[in-house]
C-alpha cells in the first residue's frame, strides 16, 4: 500500500488524499511505462493498493498475438514460443528470478 501522503500534486506540494474521481471517472496505473490492468490495483482517497493476485496457471488457448516484456523491454517475436501452459525462451536461457516478466496476450 502506498499512502496518498507520499505523493505531490502538479505544483510539487504534498497531498493529503487522491482526488475523488467520481462515479464516471477512472484511473490508470503505469509501472515502468507499462499500463497495468485495473484488476491489479485499487485507488481510494487515502491510498493506492497494488495486488497482483494469483500467478497465471494457464495462457489463452486461442489468441491473435502476444507480447513478451523482459525488464520492461519488448522482445522480438523470435525470442520465445508459447503454449497454453509454458513460455519458452529458445537456447535454454535461464533468467534471474528477480527479472520482471510480462506476457500480454491479445485475444479477439
C-alpha positions in Angstrom: 0.0 0.0 0.0 1.3 3.5 -0.9 -0.3 6.3 1.1 -1.6 9.4 -0.7 0.6 11.5 1.6 3.7 10.1 -0.2 2.7 11.9 -3.4 2.8 15.5 -4.5 0.5 17.5 -6.8 1.4 19.2 -10.1 2.9 22.1 -8.1 5.2 19.9 -6.1 3.1 20.3 -2.9 2.3 17.3 -0.6 -1.3 16.0 -0.9 -3.4 14.5 1.9 -5.6 12.4 -0.4 -6.1 11.5 -4.0 -8.8 13.4 -6.0 -12.3 12.0 -6.0 -12.7 10.5 -9.4 -16.4 10.3 -9.1 -18.8 7.7 -10.5 -17.8 8.2 -14.1 -14.1 8.8 -13.5 -11.2 6.3 -14.0 -7.5 5.9 -13.2 -4.6 4.3 -15.0 -1.5 3.0 -13.3 1.8 2.7 -15.1 4.7 0.8 -13.7 8.0 1.1 -15.7 6.0 2.7 -18.5 3.6 -0.2 -18.8 -0.1 0.3 -18.1 -1.4 -2.1 -15.5 -4.7 -4.0 -15.6 -7.3 -2.3 -13.5 -7.9 -5.5 -11.6 -4.4 -5.3 -10.2 -4.8 -2.2 -8.1 -7.3 0.0 -6.2 -7.3 3.7 -5.6 -9.1 5.1 -2.6 -9.0 8.6 -1.4 -6.1 7.8 1.0 -4.0 5.1 -0.7 -3.0 3.2 -3.8 -3.1 -0.6 -3.2 -1.4 -2.9 -5.6 -2.5 -6.6 -5.5 -1.0 -8.7 -8.3 -3.3 -11.6 -7.2 -2.5 -15.2 -8.0 0.0 -16.2 -10.6 -1.3 -17.3 -14.0 -1.5 -21.1 -14.3 -2.6 -21.2 -18.0 -2.4 -19.0 -21.1 -5.2 -18.5 -23.5 -5.7 -21.4 -26.0 -6.5 -19.0 -28.8 -5.1 -15.5 -29.3 -4.1 -13.2 -32.1 -0.6 -12.5 -30.9 1.3 -11.9 -27.7 4.0 -9.5 -26.5 6.8 -10.5 -24.1 8.5 -7.9 -22.0 11.7 -8.7 -20.1 12.8 -5.9 -17.8 10.1 -3.7 -19.3 11.7 -4.1 -22.8 9.5 -5.6 -25.5 11.1 -8.7 -27.1 11.2 -9.7 -30.8 8.9 -12.5 -32.0 11.8 -15.0 -32.3 12.7 -14.6 -28.6 10.1 -17.0 -27.3 7.4 -19.6 -28.0 4.2 -20.1 -26.0 1.8 -22.9 -25.3 -1.3 -23.0 -23.1 1.0 -23.7 -20.0 4.5 -22.7 -20.9 6.6 -19.8 -22.2 9.9 -21.0 -23.6 12.9 -18.9 -24.4 15.0 -20.7 -27.2 18.5 -21.7 -26.3 17.7 -22.7 -22.8 18.4 -19.3 -21.3 17.6 -19.0 -17.7 16.5 -15.6 -16.3 17.3 -14.3 -12.8 14.1 -14.9 -10.7 14.1 -11.2 -9.8 13.8 -10.2 -13.5 10.4 -8.7 -14.2 8.5 -10.6 -17.0 5.2 -9.6 -18.5 3.3 -11.6 -21.1 0.5 -9.7 -22.8 -2.0 -11.7 -24.9 -4.2 -10.1 -27.4 -7.4 -12.0 -27.8 -10.0 -11.1 -30.4 
